Amino acid sequence: MIPVLCINDNNINLFVQKRLLLQSGITDNVITASDGQEALDYYLKFTEAKFSDYPRLILLDIHMPRVDGWEFLDKFSELYLPSFKETSVIINSFTVDEQEINKSKNYPVIIDFVTSQLTTDYFRKLKLPGMQFNALK
């Protein structure tokens, strides 16, 4: 199983996402970041480390201080996506408007825009490259 990266400035949301991911069985390693800059800093270690252990899935909040979700996507797409081609992003944001949903369509790395609470069933149904599933039936 590969790591999943959750980027959110709300500690409760991070806790819930981590718990759901672990319970769903799609990962046994959840990395958390409180904003986009912390997440970008996390990827710096892969420039010298093995590429095989990078997160194939990122859960991303849009509205965060310092570096928000859009800024993270722009910098990640430019700096890291060419090396981490199997990465998929799910935006999970409760405060959203139609413009943001439309803007997300400009990023091929985004596979879904979820405006409600994520569930273990949602994660169990994901089919992503490079992911092994040990979901409980």
Secondary structure by P-SEA (a helix, b strand, c coil): cbbbbbbcccaaaaaaaaaaaaaaccccbbbbbccaaaaaaaacccccccccccccccccccccccccaaaaaaaaaaccccccccbbbbbbcccccaaaaaaaaacccccccccccccaaaaaacccccccccccc
